[in-house]
Amino acid sequence: MFRQLCGFSLSLLLTVFATGCGSGVPSDRPDLATVTGTVTLDGQPLEGADVTFQPESARPSVGTTDSSGKYELIYLNDVKGAVVGPNRVMITTRRDGADDDPSSNVPERLPKKYHAESTLSADVEAGSNVFDFDLTSE
């Protein structure tokens, strides 16, 4: 009898533990999809630009372009992707440097229509998405 009770208790404990652990994905996290792409400025790859996808009611996803102008969006820490649905897109090259070294500031190279007054948008769909942005300096 004692043996059966221990076995039952252990089974119940493991079931409760497994149910509590779930998949590790917070229930309030929106649906995410992979987003990659390339950013060019006047036909040339734009290195070091921050690409931000801002959905209507969730946190933004951000990626930084490499020397080839390629980016991949990150939602949170090491969670890749962007929120599925319509997103406002902002691209900026501005960098605020260290407080003790004003020379480390990087000025904006892009017109406001790509960041502060952005008219760019993207409709992220489930699965993998590729959004390329061909920008002009004027």
N, C-alpha and C positions, 0 to 999 in steps of 0.2 A: 504494500500500500504506500509506504513511504517513498519507494522508488518511483511509483507511478505519479505521485504528487510532485516529486522533484522534476520528473520529465515534463509534466504538464506546465509547471511553473517556468521552467527554462524555455519551453516553446512559446509560452505567452510573453515572456520577457523579450525574446528575440523578435517576435512579431511586432510588439510595441516599438522596439528600438528601430527596426527596419522601416516601419511606417513613419516614424518621426524623422528619419534621415532623408527620406524622399530622394529626389534627383540632385539635390544640391542647388537647384535653380530657384531663386526667390519667386514666390507666387505673384509678386507685384511687378516683376520684370516684364517689359513689353516684348512682343515678338521682334526678333532681330534677324537680319539677313546680312550676308557678306557683301561688302562694298569695296571695290578697288577701282583704280583708274589712273589716268595720266593728266597732268596739267602742263600746258605750254603757254608761253608768253611770246607773242609775235613769231610763232612758229618754232620756238626753241624750248626745250625742257626747262621748267621752272623749278629749281632746287630750293629747298628750305622753306617752302610755303606751307602754312597750316590750312588744311581743308576741314571745314566744320559743317556737319549736317545737323540742322536744328529742327526737330519735329515740333508739332504744335503743343504737345502736353507731356513731354518727357525730356530727360537730359540729352544733351547733344553727344554726337560721336565725332572724334577728331583724328586726323592722320596728318603726317608731315611728308612732303614729297622728298624723294631721294635725288641723286644727281641725274637720273633719267626722267625726272618729273613724276615718277610713280608713287602712289600712296595706297594705304590700306587703312580703313577706319577702325578705331578702337572705341568701344562703348564705355567700358569701365575696367580700369587696371589692365588685366590680360584677356578680357572678354572682347573678342573681335565682333564687328558688325555695326549696323545702324538700325534704327527703328523702322519697321515696315510701315509704308504710307508716305504721304507727302512730306518733304523736308525743304526748308530754306537752306541754301548753300552759301557759305561765306568763305572766301579765300583771302588770306593776308600774308604778307611777308614781314610785317612789323614785329620787332622783338624789343622788349624792355630789358635792358641790361641790368647789371648789378648796381645797387644804389651807390656803392663806393667807386664805380667806374662808368661814368656817363658815356665814355667812348665805346662801350660794349652795346649801346643801343643800335638797333638796325632800323632805319627809316622805311616807311611803306613805299613799295615800288609799284603798287597797283592802284588803278582808279577806284574811287569809292563805290562804283557800281558793282564791284566784286566783293566788298566786305561791309562797310558801315551802311551803305544804301543798296545792298545786294538785290539784284533782280534774278539771280540764279536760283533754280529749284531742281529737285529730283524726286521722282516717285519710286521709292524703294519697294521692290517686290520680294516675296519669299524666295529663298534660294540664293544664287550668286548674281550680283549686279556689277556692271562695269559702267562707270560714268567718267567720260573724258571731257575736259574743259579746255577749250582753245581760246585763250584770253588775248586781248590786244592792249597795248599801253596807252591807247587813246580812247 
